[in-house]
Structures are given as structure tokens and as C-alpha cells.
Amino acid sequence: MANGEILGRIDELIAEEHQLRSRSVGTGLSADDQAQLTKVEQELDQCWDLLRQRRARTEFHENPDEASVRSVGEVEGYRQ
């Protein structure tokens, strides 16, 4: 996946996240919507991570196509 494609997917996920969050105003989210929001947030983190990997590889004259999507557990584990 090229950087432009990743950025396009990020834009789609952000739009979906905003839509879900706007539904929650005043009433909260249903269990299904909360699960979907969590999924969207995790995929966004994976996309940002992949984009950072690709940019770092490019900066250091390596092949950005060798970057790969990391598991949710690995990406989410950065914060701990």
C-alpha cells in the first residue's frame, strides 16, 4: 500500500470516527457503536504506524514497500 493509499484510508477512518462520536453526544454509544469505534481507533493507529514505518524507510534509503502492518497488540503496546 502506497503512502497516498494509507493517507486515504486514514481520512476514511477519521470521517467514520467523527460520525460515531457525533452520535454519542447526549446519549452515548450503543455497545455495537462502541465496539466499532474501538475497531476504527485501532485501525487508525495501525495505519499511522505503517505510514511512519514507510517514511522512516524512505528517509534511510530503504524500500518502503518492505514495511508491514503490525498487530493491534504491538501497535497499542507502544504506550505501555
N, CA, C and O atoms as a printed pandas DataFrame, in Angstrom:
     atom_number atom_name residue_name chain_id  residue_number  x_coord  y_coord  z_coord
0              1         N          MET        A               1    0.856   -1.171    0.000
1              2        CA          MET        A               1    0.000    0.000    0.000
2              3         C          MET        A               1    0.905    1.238    0.000
3              4         O          MET        A               1    1.795    1.356    0.841
4              5         N          ALA        A               2    0.680    2.137   -0.923
5              6        CA          ALA        A               2    1.479    3.364   -1.044
6              7         C          ALA        A               2    1.035    4.399   -0.005
7              8         O          ALA        A               2   -0.063    4.317    0.546
8              9         N          ASN        A               3    1.910    5.365    0.245
9             10        CA          ASN        A               3    1.604    6.399    1.237
10            11         C          ASN        A               3    0.274    7.086    0.956
11            12         O          ASN        A               3   -0.499    7.330    1.883
12            13         N          GLY        A               4   -0.003    7.398   -0.288
13            14        CA          GLY        A               4   -1.258    8.058   -0.641
14            15         C          GLY        A               4   -2.467    7.209   -0.308
15            16         O          GLY        A               4   -3.493    7.722    0.140
16            17         N          GLU        A               5   -2.345    5.916   -0.528
17            18        CA          GLU        A               5   -3.443    5.000   -0.193
18            19         C          GLU        A               5   -3.645    4.927    1.322
19            20         O          GLU        A               5   -4.776    4.893    1.806
20            21         N          ILE        A               6   -2.548    4.903    2.053
21            22        CA          ILE        A               6   -2.639    4.865    3.516
22            23         C          ILE        A               6   -3.304    6.145    4.018
23            24         O          ILE        A               6   -4.186    6.099    4.875
24            25         N          LEU        A               7   -2.875    7.288    3.478
25            26        CA          LEU        A               7   -3.481    8.562    3.888
26            27         C          LEU        A               7   -4.963    8.612    3.538
27            28         O          LEU        A               7   -5.763    9.155    4.300
28            29         N          GLY        A               8   -5.332    8.053    2.395
29            30        CA          GLY        A               8   -6.746    7.986    2.018
30            31         C          GLY        A               8   -7.539    7.153    3.003
31            32         O          GLY        A               8   -8.651    7.519    3.383
32            33         N          ARG        A               9   -6.965    6.022    3.419
33            34        CA          ARG        A               9   -7.641    5.165    4.405
34            35         C          ARG        A               9   -7.750    5.878    5.750
35            36         O          ARG        A               9   -8.766    5.766    6.435
36            37         N          ILE        A              10   -6.703    6.610    6.126
37            38        CA          ILE        A              10   -6.738    7.389    7.366
38            39         C          ILE        A              10   -7.873    8.403    7.309
39            40         O          ILE        A              10   -8.612    8.557    8.281
40            41         N          ASP        A              11   -8.021    9.093    6.189
41            42        CA          ASP        A              11   -9.114   10.060    6.033
42            43         C          ASP        A              11  -10.477    9.397    6.200
43            44         O          ASP        A              11  -11.365    9.944    6.853
44            45         N          GLU        A              12  -10.639    8.207    5.602
45            46        CA          GLU        A              12  -11.907    7.479    5.722
46            47         C          GLU        A              12  -12.186    7.104    7.179
47            48         O          GLU        A              12  -13.307    7.252    7.667
48            49         N          LEU        A              13  -11.161    6.623    7.855
49            50        CA          LEU        A              13  -11.328    6.212    9.247
50            51         C          LEU        A              13  -11.628    7.398   10.155
51            52         O          LEU        A              13  -12.438    7.287   11.075
52            53         N          ILE        A              14  -10.984    8.524    9.904
53            54        CA          ILE        A              14  -11.254    9.723   10.691
54            55         C          ILE        A              14  -12.697   10.169   10.499
55            56         O          ILE        A              14  -13.365   10.550   11.460
56            57         N          ALA        A              15  -13.179   10.123    9.262
57            58        CA          ALA        A              15  -14.570   10.502    8.998
58            59         C          ALA        A              15  -15.523    9.566    9.744
59            60         O          ALA        A              15  -16.516   10.014   10.318
60            61         N          GLU        A              16  -15.220    8.270    9.733
61            62        CA          GLU        A              16  -16.068    7.315   10.442
62            63         C          GLU        A              16  -16.007    7.553   11.956
63            64         O          GLU        A              16  -17.026    7.473   12.643
64            65         N          GLU        A              17  -14.818    7.844   12.463
65            66        CA          GLU        A              17  -14.670    8.130   13.885
66            67         C          GLU        A              17  -15.492    9.354   14.279
67            68         O          GLU        A              17  -16.177    9.338   15.301
68            69         N          HIS        A              18  -15.427   10.410   13.477
69            70        CA          HIS        A              18  -16.200   11.625   13.766
70            71         C          HIS        A              18  -17.693   11.341   13.740
71            72         O          HIS        A              18  -18.444   11.841   14.577
72            73         N          GLN        A              19  -18.115   10.538   12.777
73            74        CA          GLN        A              19  -19.529   10.185   12.684
74            75         C          GLN        A              19  -19.981    9.428   13.942
75            76         O          GLN        A              19  -21.036    9.722   14.504
76            77         N          LEU        A              20  -19.193    8.475   14.365
77            78        CA          LEU        A              20  -19.542    7.710   15.567
78            79         C          LEU        A              20  -19.554    8.603   16.802
79            80         O          LEU        A              20  -20.459    8.506   17.631
80            81         N          ARG        A              21  -18.561    9.465   16.925
81            82        CA          ARG        A              21  -18.500   10.350   18.097
82            83         C          ARG        A              21  -19.669   11.344   18.108
83            84         O          ARG        A              21  -20.178   11.693   19.173
84            85         N          SER        A              22  -20.089   11.794   16.928
85            86        CA          SER        A              22  -21.206   12.741   16.886
86            87         C          SER        A              22  -22.504   12.069   17.317
87            88         O          SER        A              22  -23.389   12.729   17.863
88            89         N          ARG        A              23  -22.629   10.765   17.079
89            90        CA          ARG        A              23  -23.807   10.012   17.518
90            91         C          ARG        A              23  -23.878    9.922   19.033
91            92         O          ARG        A              23  -24.959    9.789   19.605
92            93         N          SER        A              24  -22.737    9.994   19.671
93            94        CA          SER        A              24  -22.690    9.780   21.117
94            95         C          SER        A              24  -23.073   11.014   21.925
95            96         O          SER        A              24  -23.309   10.915   23.130
96            97         N          VAL        A              25  -23.137   12.165   21.280
97            98        CA          VAL        A              25  -23.414   13.412   22.001
98            99         C          VAL        A              25  -24.790   13.327   22.662
99           100         O          VAL        A              25  -25.810   13.152   21.996
100          101         N          GLY        A              26  -24.790   13.456   23.975
101          102        CA          GLY        A              26  -26.039   13.469   24.722
102          103         C          GLY        A              26  -26.590   12.115   25.080
103          104         O          GLY        A              26  -27.263   11.986   26.103
104          105         N          THR        A              27  -26.335   11.094   24.278
105          106        CA          THR        A              27  -26.941    9.788   24.532
106          107         C          THR        A              27  -25.931    8.677   24.758
107          108         O          THR        A              27  -26.298    7.612   25.254
108          109         N          GLY        A              28  -24.699    8.890   24.417
109          110        CA          GLY        A              28  -23.698    7.826   24.498
110          111         C          GLY        A              28  -23.795    6.915   23.290
111          112         O          GLY        A              28  -24.642    7.110   22.419
112          113         N          LEU        A              29  -22.934    5.931   23.243
113          114        CA          LEU        A              29  -22.920    4.997   22.118
114          115         C          LEU        A              29  -23.525    3.662   22.527
115          116         O          LEU        A              29  -23.405    3.232   23.674
116          117         N          SER        A              30  -24.168    3.025   21.577
117          118        CA          SER        A              30  -24.632    1.659   21.813
118          119         C          SER        A              30  -23.403    0.762   21.918
119          120         O          SER        A              30  -22.298    1.178   21.571
120          121         N          ALA        A              31  -23.589   -0.445   22.389
121          122        CA          ALA        A              31  -22.474   -1.394   22.505
122          123         C          ALA        A              31  -21.852   -1.670   21.134
123          124         O          ALA        A              31  -20.632   -1.778   21.011
124          125         N          ASP        A              32  -22.697   -1.784   20.107
125          126        CA          ASP        A              32  -22.192   -2.025   18.752
126          127         C          ASP        A              32  -21.371   -0.833   18.251
127          128         O          ASP        A              32  -20.304   -1.006   17.663
128          129         N          ASP        A              33  -21.882    0.373   18.491
129          130        CA          ASP        A              33  -21.158    1.567   18.056
130          131         C          ASP        A              33  -19.847    1.720   18.820
131          132         O          ASP        A              33  -18.839    2.133   18.249
132          133         N          GLN        A              34  -19.859    1.387   20.111
133          134        CA          GLN        A              34  -18.626    1.469   20.907
134          135         C          GLN        A              34  -17.591    0.473   20.390
135          136         O          GLN        A              34  -16.405    0.791   20.299
136          137         N          ALA        A              35  -18.042   -0.721   20.056
137          138        CA          ALA        A              35  -17.139   -1.732   19.500
138          139         C          ALA        A              35  -16.571   -1.264   18.159
139          140         O          ALA        A              35  -15.387   -1.451   17.879
140          141         N          GLN        A              36  -17.424   -0.655   17.336
141          142        CA          GLN        A              36  -16.971   -0.149   16.046
142          143         C          GLN        A              36  -15.968    0.991   16.233
143          144         O          GLN        A              36  -14.977    1.066   15.506
144          145         N          LEU        A              37  -16.214    1.871   17.192
145          146        CA          LEU        A              37  -15.296    2.972   17.467
146          147         C          LEU        A              37  -13.930    2.434   17.895
147          148         O          LEU        A              37  -12.896    2.930   17.447
148          149         N          THR        A              38  -13.930    1.446   18.741
149          150        CA          THR        A              38  -12.671    0.834   19.175
150          151         C          THR        A              38  -11.921    0.250   17.983
151          152         O          THR        A              38  -10.710    0.426   17.853
152          153         N          LYS        A              39  -12.648   -0.442   17.121
153          154        CA          LYS        A              39  -12.043   -1.035   15.916
154          155         C          LYS        A              39  -11.452    0.058   15.020
155          156         O          LYS        A              39  -10.339   -0.089   14.514
156          157         N          VAL        A              40  -12.183    1.137   14.827
157          158        CA          VAL        A              40  -11.717    2.245   13.992
158          159         C          VAL        A              40  -10.458    2.872   14.594
159          160         O          VAL        A              40   -9.498    3.151   13.875
160          161         N          GLU        A              41  -10.462    3.090   15.900
161          162        CA          GLU        A              41   -9.299    3.685   16.567
162          163         C          GLU        A              41   -8.069    2.791   16.430
163          164         O          GLU        A              41   -6.962    3.287   16.216
164          165         N          GLN        A              42   -8.255    1.494   16.550
165          166        CA          GLN        A              42   -7.140    0.564   16.419
166          167         C          GLN        A              42   -6.597    0.547   14.995
167          168         O          GLN        A              42   -5.384    0.546   14.788
168          169         N          GLU        A              43   -7.495    0.535   14.017
169          170        CA          GLU        A              43   -7.042    0.539   12.626
170          171         C          GLU        A              43   -6.338    1.850   12.281
171          172         O          GLU        A              43   -5.367    1.855   11.525
172          173         N          LEU        A              44   -6.826    2.955   12.833
173          174        CA          LEU        A              44   -6.144    4.244   12.634
174          175         C          LEU        A              44   -4.716    4.179   13.174
175          176         O          LEU        A              44   -3.777    4.619   12.510
176          177         N          ASP        A              45   -4.558    3.636   14.365
177          178        CA          ASP        A              45   -3.218    3.502   14.938
178          179         C          ASP        A              45   -2.328    2.640   14.053
179          180         O          ASP        A              45   -1.153    2.954   13.858
180          181         N          GLN        A              46   -2.879    1.562   13.519
181          182        CA          GLN        A              46   -2.100    0.703   12.623
182          183         C          GLN        A              46   -1.704    1.441   11.349
183          184         O          GLN        A              46   -0.576    1.297   10.877
184          185         N          CYS        A              47   -2.609    2.221   10.795
185          186        CA          CYS        A              47   -2.309    2.983    9.579
186          187         C          CYS        A              47   -1.220    4.022    9.836
187          188         O          CYS        A              47   -0.293    4.163    9.038
188          189         N          TRP        A              48   -1.330    4.748   10.948
189          190        CA          TRP        A              48   -0.299    5.742   11.280
190          191         C          TRP        A              48    1.045    5.064   11.484
191          192         O          TRP        A              48    2.070    5.582   11.042
192          193         N          ASP        A              49    1.054    3.918   12.145
193          194        CA          ASP        A              49    2.294    3.182   12.356
194          195         C          ASP        A              49    2.912    2.756   11.029
195          196         O          ASP        A              49    4.115    2.910   10.821
196          197         N          LEU        A              50    2.091    2.222   10.137
197          198        CA          LEU        A              50    2.581    1.803    8.827
198          199         C          LEU        A              50    3.146    2.987    8.059
199          200         O          LEU        A              50    4.200    2.875    7.433
200          201         N          LEU        A              51    2.463    4.111    8.100
201          202        CA          LEU        A              51    2.938    5.309    7.408
202          203         C          LEU        A              51    4.277    5.757    7.985
203          204         O          LEU        A              51    5.185    6.114    7.234
204          205         N          ARG        A              52    4.410    5.744    9.316
205          206        CA          ARG        A              52    5.691    6.115    9.943
206          207         C          ARG        A              52    6.802    5.160    9.526
207          208         O          ARG        A              52    7.922    5.590    9.251
208          209         N          GLN        A              53    6.496    3.863    9.479
209          210        CA          GLN        A              53    7.498    2.880    9.031
210          211         C          GLN        A              53    7.951    3.185    7.605
211          212         O          GLN        A              53    9.147    3.188    7.314
212          213         N          ARG        A              54    6.998    3.437    6.728
213          214        CA          ARG        A              54    7.321    3.698    5.320
214          215         C          ARG        A              54    8.160    4.971    5.190
215          216         O          ARG        A              54    9.132    4.999    4.435
216          217         N          ARG        A              55    7.793    6.010    5.915
217          218        CA          ARG        A              55    8.546    7.268    5.846
218          219         C          ARG        A              55    9.959    7.088    6.388
219          220         O          ARG        A              55   10.910    7.639    5.833
220          221         N          ALA        A              56   10.103    6.327    7.460
221          222        CA          ALA        A              56   11.440    6.081    8.028
222          223         C          ALA        A              56   12.295    5.291    7.040
223          224         O          ALA        A              56   13.474    5.595    6.855
224          225         N          ARG        A              57   11.711    4.289    6.414
225          226        CA          ARG        A              57   12.464    3.510    5.427
226          227         C          ARG        A              57   12.896    4.385    4.262
227          228         O          ARG        A              57   14.019    4.261    3.774
228          229         N          THR        A              58   12.025    5.254    3.821
229          230        CA          THR        A              58   12.374    6.160    2.724
230          231         C          THR        A              58   13.506    7.080    3.149
231          232         O          THR        A              58   14.460    7.283    2.397
232          233         N          GLU        A              59   13.407    7.635    4.346
233          234        CA          GLU        A              59   14.429    8.558    4.846
234          235         C          GLU        A              59   15.809    7.903    4.907
235          236         O          GLU        A              59   16.824    8.553    4.658
236          237         N          PHE        A              60   15.836    6.617    5.238
237          238        CA          PHE        A              60   17.109    5.913    5.367
238          239         C          PHE        A              60   17.440    5.070    4.139
239          240         O          PHE        A              60   18.210    4.112    4.212
240          241         N          HIS        A              61   16.837    5.450    3.001
241          242        CA          HIS        A              61   17.131    4.855    1.691
242          243         C          HIS        A              61   16.895    3.348    1.665
243          244         O          HIS        A              61   17.645    2.597    1.041
244          245         N          GLU        A              62   15.846    2.927    2.349
245          246        CA          GLU        A              62   15.412    1.536    2.307
246          247         C          GLU        A              62   14.095    1.472    1.541
247          248         O          GLU        A              62   13.467    2.498    1.283
248          249         N          ASN        A              63   13.692    0.283    1.187
249          250        CA          ASN        A              63   12.472    0.080    0.416
250          251         C          ASN        A              63   11.244    0.234    1.326
251          252         O          ASN        A              63   11.040   -0.584    2.223
252          253         N          PRO        A              64   10.426    1.270    1.104
253          254        CA          PRO        A              64    9.241    1.458    1.945
254          255         C          PRO        A              64    8.217    0.338    1.789
255          256         O          PRO        A              64    7.385    0.131    2.673
256          257         N          ASP        A              65    8.272   -0.388    0.667
257          258        CA          ASP        A              65    7.323   -1.475    0.451
258          259         C          ASP        A              65    7.604   -2.678    1.351
259          260         O          ASP        A              65    6.793   -3.603    1.411
260          261         N          GLU        A              66    8.726   -2.678    2.042
261          262        CA          GLU        A              66    9.033   -3.753    2.976
262          263         C          GLU        A              66    8.419   -3.507    4.355
263          264         O          GLU        A              66    8.478   -4.379    5.222
264          265         N          ALA        A              67    7.834   -2.335    4.564
265          266        CA          ALA        A              67    7.122   -2.057    5.813
266          267         C          ALA        A              67    5.861   -2.908    5.830
267          268         O          ALA        A              67    5.279   -3.201    4.786
268          269         N          SER        A              68    5.450   -3.297    7.022
269          270        CA          SER        A              68    4.260   -4.139    7.118
270          271         C          SER        A              68    3.369   -3.681    8.262
271          272         O          SER        A              68    3.817   -3.040    9.213
272          273         N          VAL        A              69    2.104   -4.027    8.138
273          274        CA          VAL        A              69    1.134   -3.701    9.178
274          275         C          VAL        A              69    1.461   -4.550   10.394
275          276         O          VAL        A              69    1.589   -5.770   10.299
276          277         N          ARG        A              70    1.593   -3.893   11.533
277          278        CA          ARG        A              70    1.861   -4.608   12.777
278          279         C          ARG        A              70    0.544   -4.940   13.462
279          280         O          ARG        A              70   -0.478   -4.303   13.207
280          281         N          SER        A              71    0.577   -5.922   14.314
281          282        CA          SER        A              71   -0.639   -6.344   15.019
282          283         C          SER        A              71   -1.145   -5.224   15.922
283          284         O          SER        A              71   -0.386   -4.341   16.322
284          285         N          VAL        A              72   -2.427   -5.275   16.234
285          286        CA          VAL        A              72   -3.033   -4.291   17.132
286          287         C          VAL        A              72   -2.307   -4.315   18.479
287          288         O          VAL        A              72   -2.019   -3.262   19.049
288          289         N          GLY        A              73   -2.016   -5.502   18.980
289          290        CA          GLY        A              73   -1.342   -5.621   20.256
290          291         C          GLY        A              73    0.016   -4.948   20.273
291          292         O          GLY        A              73    0.387   -4.307   21.257
292          293         N          GLU        A              74    0.756   -5.093   19.184
293          294        CA          GLU        A              74    2.076   -4.464   19.098
294          295         C          GLU        A              74    1.960   -2.948   19.002
295          296         O          GLU        A              74    2.681   -2.223   19.688
296          297         N          VAL        A              75    1.063   -2.473   18.160
297          298        CA          VAL        A              75    0.898   -1.030   17.977
298          299         C          VAL        A              75    0.345   -0.391   19.242
299          300         O          VAL        A              75    0.833    0.656   19.669
300          301         N          GLU        A              76   -0.650   -0.997   19.837
301          302        CA          GLU        A              76   -1.249   -0.442   21.046
302          303         C          GLU        A              76   -0.303   -0.563   22.244
303          304         O          GLU        A              76   -0.419    0.198   23.204
304          305         N          GLY        A              77    0.625   -1.510   22.191
305          306        CA          GLY        A              77    1.567   -1.718   23.280
306          307         C          GLY        A              77    2.652   -0.672   23.371
307          308         O          GLY        A              77    3.390   -0.648   24.356
308          309         N          TYR        A              78    2.780    0.208   22.365
309          310        CA          TYR        A              78    3.800    1.257   22.393
310          311         C          TYR        A              78    3.603    2.179   23.582
311          312         O          TYR        A              78    4.574    2.710   24.122
312          313         N          ARG        A              79    2.382    2.373   23.990
313          314        CA          ARG        A              79    2.061    3.340   25.035
314          315         C          ARG        A              79    2.401    2.821   26.421
315          316         O          ARG        A              79    2.434    3.597   27.376
316          317         N          GLN        A              80    2.648    1.555   26.548
317          318        CA          GLN        A              80    2.851    0.978   27.881
318          319         C          GLN        A              80    4.307    0.892   28.226
319          320         O          GLN        A              80    4.658    0.430   29.312
